[in-house]
C-alpha cells in the first residue's frame, strides 16, 4: 500500500495517497470492497495529521470525521452499477 503524502505551499496542494489494489479486492463482495475503500480513504486522510509540513488552516480531523459520516450513510446499493 502506498503512503505518499505531500504538501506544496506554493500551489496550495495537499496530496495523501491511498491505494486499493484490484487483485486484493476483486473476489470480495461489493460491501467488502466498499469497506476496504473506506478504510484506505480514511487512512489517507488520517496521515495528513502526521505530516511535518501541512496547511495551517486545514482541519484534517474535521474533514476525516465528515468523510467518515458520509461513508457510513452511503449504501452499497447506491454505488453499485
C-alpha positions in Angstrom: 0.0 0.0 0.0 1.2 3.4 -0.9 1.6 6.0 1.9 2.7 9.0 -0.2 1.9 12.4 1.3 2.9 15.8 0.1 2.1 19.5 0.8 3.2 22.1 -1.7 2.7 25.5 -0.2 3.3 27.5 -3.4 0.5 25.8 -5.2 -1.5 25.1 -2.0 -1.9 21.5 -3.0 -2.2 18.7 -0.4 -1.8 15.1 -1.6 -2.3 11.9 0.5 -2.4 8.7 -1.5 -4.4 5.7 -0.5 -4.0 2.7 -2.9 -6.5 -0.1 -3.4 -5.1 -2.9 -5.4 -7.5 -4.7 -7.6 -6.1 -8.2 -7.1 -6.7 -7.8 -3.3 -10.3 -6.9 -3.7 -11.6 -8.4 -6.9 -13.0 -11.5 -5.2 -14.7 -9.6 -2.4 -18.4 -8.7 -2.3 -19.4 -5.2 -3.2 -19.9 -4.4 0.5 -16.4 -5.8 1.4 -14.9 -3.8 -1.4 -16.6 -0.6 -0.1 -15.3 -1.3 3.4 -11.7 -1.6 2.1 -12.1 1.5 0.1 -13.5 3.4 3.1 -10.7 2.2 5.3 -8.0 3.2 2.9 -9.5 6.6 2.2 -9.9 7.4 5.9 -6.3 6.2 6.4 -5.0 8.6 3.8 -6.9 11.5 5.4 -5.6 10.5 8.9 -2.0 10.5 7.6 -2.3 14.3 7.0 -2.0 14.8 10.7 1.3 13.0 10.8 2.9 15.3 8.1 5.7 17.6 9.2 4.6 20.3 6.8 0.9 20.7 6.3 -1.5 23.6 5.7 -2.1 25.6 8.9 -5.8 26.3 8.4 -6.9 22.9 7.2 -8.7 20.9 9.9 -7.9 17.4 8.8 -9.6 15.9 11.8 -12.9 17.6 11.0 -12.5 16.6 7.3 -11.9 13.0 8.4 -15.0 13.0 10.7 -17.1 14.4 7.9 -16.0 11.9 5.3 -16.4 9.1 7.8 -20.0 10.2 8.5 -20.7 10.4 4.7 -19.3 6.9 4.1 -21.4 5.5 6.9 -24.5 6.9 5.4 -23.7 5.7 1.9 -25.4 2.4 0.9 -23.6 0.0 -1.3 -26.7 -0.2 -3.4 -26.3 3.5 -4.2 -22.8 2.9 -5.7 -23.1 -0.5 -7.4 -23.8 -0.3 -11.1 
